[in-house]
Amino acid sequence: MSELMDAEIWKPHSEEVWCRYTHNRMELWKKLNPIKRIKKNQCDPKLAKKYAKPIGIKAAKKKDLLSLATKNLVDQETKAFYELLPVRQDRQTTESDEDEDDYLN
């Protein structure tokens, strides 16, 4: 009978959090305010920038993207975005880049 009463009384609230601290059905529901529980330093991390400017993509990658655009496989807005992508100037070769180059050739 108590399960039926809980179902009839309980109505979901979209902006509220209600809980019981135990599984005892006699315990009343308690309303929590999650905003008060969050400390300011948890929400405002201080992250240093890793790069001063955009790092760019490989010339081969840009060529592939633009080939998709010329075949009308993407919309005009995406094509314009692809055309403005910067190309990486300095070649930072890693093992995965070398493997990828071997695969493409």
Secondary structure, 3 states (H helix, E strand, C coil): CHHHHHHHHCCCCCCCEEECCCCCCCCCCEEECHHHHCCHHHHCCCCCCCCCCCCCECHHHHHHHHHHHHCCCCCHHHHHHHHHCCECCCCCCCHHHHHHHHHHC
